[in-house]
Amino acid sequence: MKGLDELGIIHTNPKGEYYVLLDISEFGFESDLEFCEVLAEKVGVGAVPGSSFFKENANHLVRLHFAKKEDTLNEALNRSSDLRKKNTI
């Protein structure tokens, strides 16, 4: 979670689960699906649109699963950091 904090991304704090919800409302995408597509294409990280999990309209959340090796997670954060600096995500 420290890496997400350093990127300034608002997120839930997991309490035993292996996923986190990110608040993507500040990124200016039309939908959570669009954000997930850009994240996969430009960063190589898969995410699930939050709207898949909620009955009400929740287009500002995406879910990341982080049961991966630490090196893999760090690489994803590094790629995200580069794009964040360019305001792509």
MODELLER restraints for C-alpha pairs under 7 A, 6 or more apart:
rsr = mdl.restraints
at = mdl.atoms
rsr.add(forms.Gaussian(group=physical.xy_distance, feature=features.Distance(at['CA:3:A'], at['CA:77:A']), mean=6.52, stdev=0.5))
rsr.add(forms.Gaussian(group=physical.xy_distance, feature=features.Distance(at['CA:7:A'], at['CA:81:A']), mean=6.46, stdev=0.5))
rsr.add(forms.Gaussian(group=physical.xy_distance, feature=features.Distance(at['CA:9:A'], at['CA:22:A']), mean=6.92, stdev=0.5))
rsr.add(forms.Gaussian(group=physical.xy_distance, feature=features.Distance(at['CA:10:A'], at['CA:22:A']), mean=5.91, stdev=0.5))
rsr.add(forms.Gaussian(group=physical.xy_distance, feature=features.Distance(at['CA:10:A'], at['CA:23:A']), mean=5.34, stdev=0.5))
rsr.add(forms.Gaussian(group=physical.xy_distance, feature=features.Distance(at['CA:11:A'], at['CA:20:A']), mean=6.67, stdev=0.5))
rsr.add(forms.Gaussian(group=physical.xy_distance, feature=features.Distance(at['CA:11:A'], at['CA:21:A']), mean=5.50, stdev=0.5))
rsr.add(forms.Gaussian(group=physical.xy_distance, feature=features.Distance(at['CA:11:A'], at['CA:22:A']), mean=4.35, stdev=0.5))
rsr.add(forms.Gaussian(group=physical.xy_distance, feature=features.Distance(at['CA:11:A'], at['CA:23:A']), mean=5.86, stdev=0.5))
rsr.add(forms.Gaussian(group=physical.xy_distance, feature=features.Distance(at['CA:12:A'], at['CA:20:A']), mean=5.76, stdev=0.5))
rsr.add(forms.Gaussian(group=physical.xy_distance, feature=features.Distance(at['CA:12:A'], at['CA:21:A']), mean=5.45, stdev=0.5))
rsr.add(forms.Gaussian(group=physical.xy_distance, feature=features.Distance(at['CA:12:A'], at['CA:22:A']), mean=6.74, stdev=0.5))
rsr.add(forms.Gaussian(group=physical.xy_distance, feature=features.Distance(at['CA:13:A'], at['CA:20:A']), mean=6.83, stdev=0.5))
rsr.add(forms.Gaussian(group=physical.xy_distance, feature=features.Distance(at['CA:14:A'], at['CA:20:A']), mean=6.15, stdev=0.5))
rsr.add(forms.Gaussian(group=physical.xy_distance, feature=features.Distance(at['CA:18:A'], at['CA:65:A']), mean=5.76, stdev=0.5))
rsr.add(forms.Gaussian(group=physical.xy_distance, feature=features.Distance(at['CA:18:A'], at['CA:66:A']), mean=5.57, stdev=0.5))
rsr.add(forms.Gaussian(group=physical.xy_distance, feature=features.Distance(at['CA:18:A'], at['CA:67:A']), mean=5.72, stdev=0.5))
rsr.add(forms.Gaussian(group=physical.xy_distance, feature=features.Distance(at['CA:19:A'], at['CA:63:A']), mean=6.61, stdev=0.5))
rsr.add(forms.Gaussian(group=physical.xy_distance, feature=features.Distance(at['CA:19:A'], at['CA:64:A']), mean=5.35, stdev=0.5))
rsr.add(forms.Gaussian(group=physical.xy_distance, feature=features.Distance(at['CA:19:A'], at['CA:65:A']), mean=4.17, stdev=0.5))
rsr.add(forms.Gaussian(group=physical.xy_distance, feature=features.Distance(at['CA:19:A'], at['CA:66:A']), mean=5.70, stdev=0.5))
rsr.add(forms.Gaussian(group=physical.xy_distance, feature=features.Distance(at['CA:20:A'], at['CA:63:A']), mean=5.65, stdev=0.5))
rsr.add(forms.Gaussian(group=physical.xy_distance, feature=features.Distance(at['CA:20:A'], at['CA:64:A']), mean=5.39, stdev=0.5))
rsr.add(forms.Gaussian(group=physical.xy_distance, feature=features.Distance(at['CA:20:A'], at['CA:65:A']), mean=6.61, stdev=0.5))
rsr.add(forms.Gaussian(group=physical.xy_distance, feature=features.Distance(at['CA:21:A'], at['CA:61:A']), mean=6.17, stdev=0.5))
rsr.add(forms.Gaussian(group=physical.xy_distance, feature=features.Distance(at['CA:21:A'], at['CA:62:A']), mean=5.51, stdev=0.5))
rsr.add(forms.Gaussian(group=physical.xy_distance, feature=features.Distance(at['CA:21:A'], at['CA:63:A']), mean=4.51, stdev=0.5))
rsr.add(forms.Gaussian(group=physical.xy_distance, feature=features.Distance(at['CA:21:A'], at['CA:64:A']), mean=6.44, stdev=0.5))
rsr.add(forms.Gaussian(group=physical.xy_distance, feature=features.Distance(at['CA:22:A'], at['CA:61:A']), mean=5.44, stdev=0.5))
rsr.add(forms.Gaussian(group=physical.xy_distance, feature=features.Distance(at['CA:22:A'], at['CA:62:A']), mean=5.32, stdev=0.5))
rsr.add(forms.Gaussian(group=physical.xy_distance, feature=features.Distance(at['CA:22:A'], at['CA:63:A']), mean=6.34, stdev=0.5))
rsr.add(forms.Gaussian(group=physical.xy_distance, feature=features.Distance(at['CA:23:A'], at['CA:60:A']), mean=5.67, stdev=0.5))
rsr.add(forms.Gaussian(group=physical.xy_distance, feature=features.Distance(at['CA:23:A'], at['CA:61:A']), mean=4.82, stdev=0.5))
rsr.add(forms.Gaussian(group=physical.xy_distance, feature=features.Distance(at['CA:23:A'], at['CA:62:A']), mean=6.90, stdev=0.5))
rsr.add(forms.Gaussian(group=physical.xy_distance, feature=features.Distance(at['CA:24:A'], at['CA:60:A']), mean=5.20, stdev=0.5))
rsr.add(forms.Gaussian(group=physical.xy_distance, feature=features.Distance(at['CA:24:A'], at['CA:61:A']), mean=5.80, stdev=0.5))
rsr.add(forms.Gaussian(group=physical.xy_distance, feature=features.Distance(at['CA:25:A'], at['CA:60:A']), mean=4.89, stdev=0.5))
rsr.add(forms.Gaussian(group=physical.xy_distance, feature=features.Distance(at['CA:27:A'], at['CA:89:A']), mean=5.98, stdev=0.5))
rsr.add(forms.Gaussian(group=physical.xy_distance, feature=features.Distance(at['CA:29:A'], at['CA:35:A']), mean=6.09, stdev=0.5))
rsr.add(forms.Gaussian(group=physical.xy_distance, feature=features.Distance(at['CA:31:A'], at['CA:59:A']), mean=5.38, stdev=0.5))
rsr.add(forms.Gaussian(group=physical.xy_distance, feature=features.Distance(at['CA:32:A'], at['CA:49:A']), mean=5.10, stdev=0.5))
rsr.add(forms.Gaussian(group=physical.xy_distance, feature=features.Distance(at['CA:32:A'], at['CA:50:A']), mean=6.76, stdev=0.5))
rsr.add(forms.Gaussian(group=physical.xy_distance, feature=features.Distance(at['CA:32:A'], at['CA:59:A']), mean=4.97, stdev=0.5))
rsr.add(forms.Gaussian(group=physical.xy_distance, feature=features.Distance(at['CA:32:A'], at['CA:60:A']), mean=5.91, stdev=0.5))
rsr.add(forms.Gaussian(group=physical.xy_distance, feature=features.Distance(at['CA:32:A'], at['CA:61:A']), mean=6.33, stdev=0.5))
rsr.add(forms.Gaussian(group=physical.xy_distance, feature=features.Distance(at['CA:32:A'], at['CA:62:A']), mean=6.27, stdev=0.5))
rsr.add(forms.Gaussian(group=physical.xy_distance, feature=features.Distance(at['CA:33:A'], at['CA:49:A']), mean=5.38, stdev=0.5))
rsr.add(forms.Gaussian(group=physical.xy_distance, feature=features.Distance(at['CA:36:A'], at['CA:46:A']), mean=6.81, stdev=0.5))
rsr.add(forms.Gaussian(group=physical.xy_distance, feature=features.Distance(at['CA:36:A'], at['CA:47:A']), mean=5.51, stdev=0.5))
rsr.add(forms.Gaussian(group=physical.xy_distance, feature=features.Distance(at['CA:36:A'], at['CA:48:A']), mean=6.65, stdev=0.5))
rsr.add(forms.Gaussian(group=physical.xy_distance, feature=features.Distance(at['CA:36:A'], at['CA:49:A']), mean=6.59, stdev=0.5))
rsr.add(forms.Gaussian(group=physical.xy_distance, feature=features.Distance(at['CA:39:A'], at['CA:45:A']), mean=5.82, stdev=0.5))
rsr.add(forms.Gaussian(group=physical.xy_distance, feature=features.Distance(at['CA:39:A'], at['CA:46:A']), mean=6.84, stdev=0.5))
rsr.add(forms.Gaussian(group=physical.xy_distance, feature=features.Distance(at['CA:40:A'], at['CA:46:A']), mean=5.19, stdev=0.5))
rsr.add(forms.Gaussian(group=physical.xy_distance, feature=features.Distance(at['CA:43:A'], at['CA:76:A']), mean=6.98, stdev=0.5))
rsr.add(forms.Gaussian(group=physical.xy_distance, feature=features.Distance(at['CA:43:A'], at['CA:79:A']), mean=5.70, stdev=0.5))
rsr.add(forms.Gaussian(group=physical.xy_distance, feature=features.Distance(at['CA:43:A'], at['CA:80:A']), mean=6.26, stdev=0.5))
rsr.add(forms.Gaussian(group=physical.xy_distance, feature=features.Distance(at['CA:45:A'], at['CA:76:A']), mean=6.72, stdev=0.5))
rsr.add(forms.Gaussian(group=physical.xy_distance, feature=features.Distance(at['CA:47:A'], at['CA:62:A']), mean=6.37, stdev=0.5))
rsr.add(forms.Gaussian(group=physical.xy_distance, feature=features.Distance(at['CA:47:A'], at['CA:63:A']), mean=5.66, stdev=0.5))
rsr.add(forms.Gaussian(group=physical.xy_distance, feature=features.Distance(at['CA:47:A'], at['CA:64:A']), mean=5.10, stdev=0.5))
rsr.add(forms.Gaussian(group=physical.xy_distance, feature=features.Distance(at['CA:48:A'], at['CA:62:A']), mean=5.62, stdev=0.5))
rsr.add(forms.Gaussian(group=physical.xy_distance, feature=features.Distance(at['CA:48:A'], at['CA:63:A']), mean=5.09, stdev=0.5))
rsr.add(forms.Gaussian(group=physical.xy_distance, feature=features.Distance(at['CA:48:A'], at['CA:64:A']), mean=6.71, stdev=0.5))
rsr.add(forms.Gaussian(group=physical.xy_distance, feature=features.Distance(at['CA:49:A'], at['CA:61:A']), mean=6.59, stdev=0.5))
rsr.add(forms.Gaussian(group=physical.xy_distance, feature=features.Distance(at['CA:49:A'], at['CA:62:A']), mean=4.62, stdev=0.5))
rsr.add(forms.Gaussian(group=physical.xy_distance, feature=features.Distance(at['CA:49:A'], at['CA:63:A']), mean=6.35, stdev=0.5))
rsr.add(forms.Gaussian(group=physical.xy_distance, feature=features.Distance(at['CA:50:A'], at['CA:58:A']), mean=6.13, stdev=0.5))
rsr.add(forms.Gaussian(group=physical.xy_distance, feature=features.Distance(at['CA:50:A'], at['CA:59:A']), mean=6.54, stdev=0.5))
rsr.add(forms.Gaussian(group=physical.xy_distance, feature=features.Distance(at['CA:50:A'], at['CA:61:A']), mean=4.65, stdev=0.5))
rsr.add(forms.Gaussian(group=physical.xy_distance, feature=features.Distance(at['CA:50:A'], at['CA:62:A']), mean=4.43, stdev=0.5))
rsr.add(forms.Gaussian(group=physical.xy_distance, feature=features.Distance(at['CA:50:A'], at['CA:63:A']), mean=5.92, stdev=0.5))
rsr.add(forms.Gaussian(group=physical.xy_distance, feature=features.Distance(at['CA:51:A'], at['CA:57:A']), mean=6.38, stdev=0.5))
rsr.add(forms.Gaussian(group=physical.xy_distance, feature=features.Distance(at['CA:51:A'], at['CA:58:A']), mean=4.93, stdev=0.5))
rsr.add(forms.Gaussian(group=physical.xy_distance, feature=features.Distance(at['CA:51:A'], at['CA:59:A']), mean=5.66, stdev=0.5))
rsr.add(forms.Gaussian(group=physical.xy_distance, feature=features.Distance(at['CA:83:A'], at['CA:89:A']), mean=5.90, stdev=0.5))
